[in-house]
């Protein structure tokens, strides 16, 4: 189901939403350059996700960074994909700052590589079967080994590294059938943005489970890549660490998107604050 133009969030951060649209979860949320971001927390995201998983509900969870926002800004189709997610967490520290600037002072980060091990631990405790889709064969194998050691009771019902090319219809049907037959109720999707979000959106109604687009979390949990130091994450500089460690793969993303995000979101904040000040100015002048 696509989010219609009328249902899309107001670009200047209006928190009101139609009660029938995705994301109406009793959470505060704001629109950042048109893309909805929910003011969730680790505890809230875990409880919601597990509740959906136990019920076998087809849901998608977007774990959003500046890259998601800018891809959405540049592509209306991808904006619809993100706004159709059932939950969108603020993965990137700049999005937490964005929520705070738009009036959610207690906003906190829900980081994909932090959410993934927490969910795996709870899934092991509650016997909720999980699956992994994405990454290279080596990363998937390492991820399975690490997860089995860390959480011996975890049921890994499915794990697959798809080929790095478009799948034909028969291949796609086979993958969907395998996932359904596995009985997985949480599917962690690690294809990278925007591919993973598009894949989840296209498959949501075909899979009776919760899909989470966790990006590089496979590599971090498996130990095949290093995470940024905590102080860089707190300072919103994780992108710089990742750029330094993977310059050939990431330089276009960060050097193109980050400066534009700062300028565009800065303009949004100014518009929002000016809009809020006008009514009071009018009253004082009457």
N, C-alpha and C positions, 0 to 999 in steps of 0.2 A: 504494500500500500504506500503510495507516494503522499508526501505532505503537499497539499494544494497551496497555491500561491496565497490564498486568503488565510490559510492556517499557519503559514510560516511566521516565526517570531519577528517582531518589530526590530529593525536594525539598530535602534538606539537603546535597546535594553529593556523594553516594556515586559514585565514579568507575567502579564495576563496571557492565558492560553485557553483555547477551546477545550472543554472537559473531555472530548472524545479523541483528541490528538495524542500521539505517543508523548511520553514524558510527563503526563499529568499524574504525578506520583505522590502528591502531597509534599513535594520538595520545592524549595525556592530554586529558581533558575533564572538565567539571564541570556539574552542574545548577544553574542560577541561577533560583530560583523555579519549578523544574520544567522549564525549557527547557535543553536541552543546548547547551553552548558548547565548541567544540574549541580546544585550545591549539596552533593552527597558527601559521604565519609567512608572510610574503610568498613566500619561496622555496618553502616546502612547498606552499602553496595553488596556486601557479603550476604546479609540477611535477605535482601530482595532477590538476589541471584539464586540463592539456595532454595528459597520458597518457590520461585518459578521452576527451578530444575526438578525439585521433588514432584511437582504437579505435571511435569512433562510439557510445559508451555513453550511454544515457539517464540523466543525473545532474542533480541540483539542488544549487546552492550558495547557502545563506542567508548574508547579510552582516548581522549582527545588532547592533542598538542597544538602548538601554533601551526604546524604543517596541516593538520586537519582543517583548521579555520581558514587558512589561505587557499587550500584546495577547494573548499566550499565557496569561498569568495569568488574564485576564478571560474567555477563550474557549477551552474545552477542544478544540474543533475546530481552532482555529488552533494550539494547542499541538501537536496531532498533526501538523499540516502542518510546523511548524518541526522537530520531532524526527524527522520522516521525511526531512529533507534529508540528502544524502550528506556534506555538510560545512557546518558553521556557524562562521563566523569572528567574532571579537570586533571588530566595527567601532567601537563606542563605547568611549571611554576608561574609563567606569565599568565596563564589562564586563571590561576588562583588570584593573582593580583588583579586581573580584569574583573572577576566577580566582586572583589572587595571595592574596587573603584566604582562599580555599578550598584553598590548598596547592599552587599552581602558580607558584612564584616567578619563573620566567623567561618568563611569559606576555607576549606582545607584541601590539600592535594590527595588525589587517589591515583597513584602511579602504577602503571601496568606491571612492571617488575616487582612492585610491592604487593599489589593485589593478587597476583598469580600464586605465589607460595602460600599466602594466607588462605586463599580459596582451596588450594590443594590439601592443606592441612585439615580444613573443616570437612572437605569431601571425604577424606580418609576416615575421620571420626564418625561421620554420619552415613558412611557406605553409599555415597553418591558416585556412580561410575563416571569417569571423565575420558575425554579424547583430546588428541593433539593433531592439528592439521596445519601443515606449512613447514617452513624451514628446509634445510638441506637434509639428506639422509643421515649425514654424520651428526648434525645437531639433534635430530629427532632421536637417534640412538643414544646420544649422550644424555638428552633430557629424560628419556625413559629410565636410564640407569640411575641418574641422580635422584629422580623422583621416587623410584622404588627403594633406594637406600634411605632417603630422608623420611619417607612416609610408608613404612612397610605394609600398612593396611590399605593403601590407596589402590583402587581398582582402575587400572588403565585399560579401558575397554577398546580403545582405538588409537592408533598413531600412524600417520601417513605423511610422507613428503611428496607432494605432487610435482609433476614435471614443470620446469620453468618455461612453459609455453601455454597457449590457450588449449583447453581440453575440448575434444569433440563431444557431441551429444551422448554417444554411447559410453565414453569414459566418465562423463559427469554423472550419468545415471548409475553407473557401477559404484562410484564413490558414494553417492547419496544412499544407495542400497546398503553398502557396507557400514556406513555410519549408523543408519537406522537399526540394522540388524545387531550392531554391537551393543545396543542398549545404553550408550553414553547419554548422560543428561547434562553435562557441561562440556562444551567443545571450545577449546582454546585455539584461536585461529591466528597464526603468525605468518602472514603474507606481506606485511608492510602496508603502509598507507599510500594510496587510497585503495589498493587492490583488495585488502582484506575486508574493508567495509563494504565494498561493492559485492564481493562474494557472499558475505553474510546476508546482505539485503536480498540478493537474488535467490538465496536458498532458505530463507527463514520459514516460509510456508511449507517447505518440504522436509523440514527436520524438527522433530518433537523434542527440542532441547534448547538450552540457552547457549548462544554463541557470544564469545568475547574476543574482540580484536585486540590482541595483546602485543603486536609488533615485535620489538626486540627482546621481549621477556623470555622467549625460548632460549636465546643465546645467553642471557644473564643467569637464568636459573640453571642452565646446563653447565655454565662456567666456561663457555667458549669465547665470550667477550667480557671485557671489564666494564663495570659501571663507573660513572663519574663519582669522585669523592663527594661525601655528604655536603661539605661546605659549598661546592660548586652547584649542587642541586638546589640548596637553600637560596643561593644567590641568583638562581635562574640562568646559570651558565653551563648547564649540562650539554646544551647544544655545542658549545665551544669544545668541550672535552671529546664529544663524539666526532666533531669535525676534525679535530687533531688526530684521532685514532683511525678514522675512515674518510680521509679527504677526497679521494677519487669518487666515492659513492655518494657523499653527502654535500659536497660543496655547493652544487646548484640549488639544492633544497634550502640550505640555511642562508646563503648569501643573497638569494633571490627573495625568499619569503620573510625573513626576520626584519629587515629594514622597512619593508612595506607594511608589515603588521604593526610596527611601532607607530608609523605615520597614520595609518588608517584607523587604528583603534584609538590613538590620541585624539583624532578628529571626532570619533564617536563619543568619547567621554566629554569633550567640550560641548558638542551638540546636546547631549543628555543633560548636562548641568545648566546650560543656558535655557533649555526647555523647562526645567524644573523651577528656574528662577523667575520666569515670565509671569506666572499667575500672581505670585506674591508682590511683584513690582506693580502689577496692575491694580491690586487691591490697595496698596499703599498710596497710589496716586488718586484714588477715588475720593 
